[in-house]
Amino acid sequence: RLFETSHAEHLLFDDGAGVVRYAGRHHGYEQLPEPVTHERELRLAKADGALEIIDRLTGAGAHRLRWHFHLAPGVDARTVDATTTELSTSGRRWRLRVPDGAQVSIADARYSPSYGVAVGCRAIDVALQSVLNGTATWRFTIQP
Protein backbone atom coordinates (compact mmCIF):
# COMPACT_ATOMS: atom_id res chain seq x y z
CA ARG A 1 0.00 0.00 0.00
CA LEU A 2 1.39 3.39 -1.01
CA PHE A 3 1.15 6.44 1.21
CA GLU A 4 1.54 10.07 0.20
CA THR A 5 4.71 11.33 1.88
CA SER A 6 5.50 14.57 0.09
CA HIS A 7 2.76 16.63 1.75
CA ALA A 8 2.91 19.19 -1.06
CA GLU A 9 1.94 22.76 -0.19
CA HIS A 10 0.78 25.68 -2.32
CA LEU A 11 2.62 28.80 -1.16
CA LEU A 12 1.96 31.55 -3.69
CA PHE A 13 0.19 32.44 -6.92
CA ASP A 14 0.53 36.00 -8.20
CA ASP A 15 -0.59 37.18 -11.65
CA GLY A 16 1.33 40.45 -11.65
CA ALA A 17 1.50 43.12 -14.33
CA GLY A 18 4.64 41.72 -15.96
CA VAL A 19 5.26 38.36 -14.30
CA VAL A 20 3.18 35.37 -13.24
CA ARG A 21 4.64 33.68 -10.13
CA TYR A 22 3.86 30.36 -8.49
CA ALA A 23 5.57 28.76 -5.49
CA GLY A 24 5.15 25.44 -3.75
CA ARG A 25 6.90 23.24 -1.22
CA HIS A 26 7.10 19.52 -0.58
CA HIS A 27 8.46 17.38 2.22
CA GLY A 28 9.23 14.15 0.34
CA TYR A 29 13.00 14.40 0.89
CA GLU A 30 12.58 14.84 4.63
CA GLN A 31 12.73 11.04 4.87
CA LEU A 32 16.40 11.04 3.85
CA PRO A 33 19.01 10.30 6.55
CA GLU A 34 19.87 14.02 6.30
CA PRO A 35 16.43 15.57 5.63
CA VAL A 36 15.88 18.24 2.97
CA THR A 37 12.83 20.45 2.35
CA HIS A 38 12.30 21.54 -1.27
CA GLU A 39 10.62 24.78 -2.38
CA ARG A 40 10.21 25.77 -6.03
CA GLU A 41 9.17 29.12 -7.47
CA LEU A 42 8.32 29.61 -11.14
CA ARG A 43 8.42 33.10 -12.68
CA LEU A 44 7.01 33.52 -16.20
CA ALA A 45 7.70 36.88 -17.88
CA LYS A 46 4.66 37.98 -19.87
CA ALA A 47 6.63 40.14 -22.31
CA ASP A 48 8.89 37.47 -23.80
CA GLY A 49 7.86 34.15 -22.21
CA ALA A 50 11.13 33.76 -20.30
CA LEU A 51 10.80 31.25 -17.47
CA GLU A 52 12.86 31.26 -14.28
CA ILE A 53 12.85 28.20 -12.01
CA ILE A 54 14.14 28.88 -8.51
CA ASP A 55 14.74 25.88 -6.25
CA ARG A 56 15.41 26.38 -2.55
CA LEU A 57 16.64 23.46 -0.49
CA THR A 58 16.80 23.62 3.29
CA GLY A 59 18.75 21.01 5.20
CA ALA A 60 22.22 19.85 6.15
CA GLY A 61 24.86 17.49 4.87
CA ALA A 62 26.31 16.37 1.55
CA HIS A 63 23.79 15.64 -1.19
CA ARG A 64 23.87 14.64 -4.87
CA LEU A 65 21.25 16.95 -6.39
CA ARG A 66 19.47 15.97 -9.60
CA TRP A 67 16.99 17.66 -11.87
CA HIS A 68 15.22 15.91 -14.76
CA PHE A 69 13.51 18.07 -17.38
CA HIS A 70 11.40 16.29 -20.02
CA LEU A 71 11.09 18.26 -23.24
CA ALA A 72 7.89 18.26 -25.27
CA PRO A 73 7.89 15.81 -28.19
CA GLY A 74 9.61 17.47 -31.16
CA VAL A 75 11.83 19.74 -29.05
CA ASP A 76 15.52 18.98 -29.50
CA ALA A 77 18.45 19.99 -27.31
CA ARG A 78 22.17 20.53 -27.81
CA THR A 79 24.91 21.62 -25.46
CA VAL A 80 26.28 25.13 -26.11
CA ASP A 81 28.67 25.35 -23.14
CA ALA A 82 28.93 24.11 -19.53
CA THR A 83 25.91 26.10 -18.35
CA THR A 84 23.87 26.56 -21.54
CA THR A 85 21.73 24.17 -23.56
CA GLU A 86 19.93 25.26 -26.72
CA LEU A 87 16.35 24.04 -27.16
CA SER A 88 14.83 24.12 -30.64
CA THR A 89 11.69 23.19 -32.56
CA SER A 90 9.97 24.44 -35.70
CA GLY A 91 12.66 27.05 -36.35
CA ARG A 92 12.40 28.56 -32.86
CA ARG A 93 15.19 28.53 -30.27
CA TRP A 94 15.50 29.03 -26.52
CA ARG A 95 18.43 28.88 -24.11
CA LEU A 96 18.31 26.84 -20.90
CA ARG A 97 20.87 28.07 -18.38
CA VAL A 98 21.76 25.91 -15.40
CA PRO A 99 23.72 26.69 -12.21
CA ASP A 100 27.52 26.86 -12.35
CA GLY A 101 29.20 23.57 -11.54
CA ALA A 102 26.31 21.43 -12.71
CA GLN A 103 26.82 18.45 -15.00
CA VAL A 104 24.36 18.39 -17.90
CA SER A 105 23.43 15.42 -20.06
CA ILE A 106 20.85 15.06 -22.82
CA ALA A 107 19.19 11.73 -23.55
CA ASP A 108 16.26 10.08 -25.24
CA ALA A 109 13.31 9.68 -22.90
CA ARG A 110 9.63 8.85 -22.91
CA TYR A 111 6.70 10.87 -21.76
CA SER A 112 3.15 9.69 -21.13
CA PRO A 113 0.35 12.02 -22.26
CA SER A 114 -2.21 9.51 -20.91
CA TYR A 115 -2.37 6.15 -19.18
CA GLY A 116 -0.74 3.38 -21.21
CA VAL A 117 0.65 5.74 -23.86
CA ALA A 118 4.38 6.47 -24.18
CA VAL A 119 5.76 9.04 -26.62
CA GLY A 120 9.43 9.56 -27.41
CA CYS A 121 11.00 12.84 -26.37
CA ARG A 122 14.32 14.25 -25.17
CA ALA A 123 15.23 14.95 -21.56
CA ILE A 124 17.86 17.08 -19.89
CA ASP A 125 19.43 15.78 -16.70
CA VAL A 126 21.29 18.16 -14.44
CA ALA A 127 23.32 17.01 -11.44
CA LEU A 128 25.65 18.53 -8.91
CA GLN A 129 27.18 17.73 -5.56
CA SER A 130 26.42 20.15 -2.73
CA VAL A 131 26.80 20.48 1.01
CA LEU A 132 23.79 22.09 2.64
CA ASN A 133 24.04 24.11 5.82
CA GLY A 134 20.70 25.89 6.00
CA THR A 135 19.01 27.15 2.84
CA ALA A 136 20.62 27.21 -0.60
CA THR A 137 19.18 28.39 -3.92
CA TRP A 138 19.64 27.20 -7.51
CA ARG A 139 18.30 29.06 -10.56
CA PHE A 140 17.45 27.77 -14.02
CA THR A 141 16.29 30.04 -16.83
CA ILE A 142 14.72 29.38 -20.21
CA GLN A 143 14.87 32.42 -22.50
CA PRO A 144 14.12 33.04 -26.14
Summary of the structure (lengths in Angstrom):
residues: 144
radius of gyration: 16.5
end to end distance: 44.4
largest distance: 47.0
contacts: 363
relative contact order: 0.21
helix: 3%
strand: 67%
